[in-house]
Amino acid sequence: MKRIMVALATLLFFGFIFSSGIVAAEEKSKQYIGLHDRVLKFGQDEIQMVDGKSFVPLTKLMDSLYATTVYDDKIYMGKNNRVLIYDYLTGKTTADDVESEETPIRDINGELFADVSYIATSFGFYFEYFSELNVSRIYSDVYRSLRGSDYKKHMDVLLGNVTPPTKPVPVPPTVPQPEKPSTGEGKANVYLTFDDGPNLFTTKNLATLKKYDVESTFFFLGKQMNLFSEIVENVAGEGHYIGSHSMTHDKDKVYASSGSFISEMSSGALLIKKLTGVQDVPKLMRVPYGSKPHLTPGMKGELKKEGYKVWDWDVDSNDWRYSDKQYSEIIKNVQNGVTGAYKSGDRDIVVLLHDRSQTAIALPQIIEWLTKEGYTMKKYNPESHVVQNFHRDAEL
Ligand SMILES: [Zn+2]
């Protein structure tokens, strides 16, 4: 009996050491979140493994997926025509009216974290965990992405597990080559865009843009233009591009039907022409709340019929979330977003900002940083249209 007890105790003891050793190793291994063929920017403290599932901060995940998120008495999250609802009171999450039995969204140290696999599959993406890479990958058929061993090879290089084969050093030409003239172009184009004006902060942003000699793009609301027509004239007068952002910005009105949609959007464009005296009706628009999931095939058809184009964005500054005092968060979001977009190969980076107080405070430092990093700030140019919409529709 005594011998059995000792054996049992020994087993338990070693079992404990052994299992705790495994836990420690598991905790130490670096985790990654992948979207299609990219690696999303999450710090190691932002990826929490719970029961073998990766959880990341909810807000950041929604932004990375370009999901539409509304924070109200509950959190409403929309993507690919699917809706997720998180109830603060019960802590329950519902996907398309089906309540999850688990807790895919949960409070971890005072911040809401979301189960990456649950969110991905609820939004109609595929999810796969690559244990040899420690990558939780979200992907879909819509976006052309690598599969199987090609993906593994690609990720090994991306994560620095292996160094890519170096190209043979080219033999220098015997005839001396004339030095390439500098084109004066930066490493990538950055398009600063300002939504929801004109208002008094438009004037502040306008002054900052003038000070730094930067041209940008404004998406104005009809109801605001009727109040501040002088600001519309000033913005156009300083050479910036103005596009329509609808008349009312009211989700229920704008997206009620294809008819209401095109009327809301084109009335704004016609008003811009009227107020600025610009020859053509501005063709570039930004639809309220982003083109996904709101834009239906019928609405897209209406836009194309009129030759309109739609810009969403590559980088969301999330400026509306912050107070004046928190303006440095906006700068950080732009820096991280632009750096990430540039590293993923994007050379035309569209940044979403708003005509708001906190944004006006952050803008000078945003421009200074972009200049220092070698980016070229430009306004939208209809002569060389850049496709930037969440539907990846080349005709928009
Ligand atoms: Zn807006």
Residues whose N, C-alpha, C, O or C-beta is under 5 A from the ligand:
A	BS01	ZN	D195 D196 P288
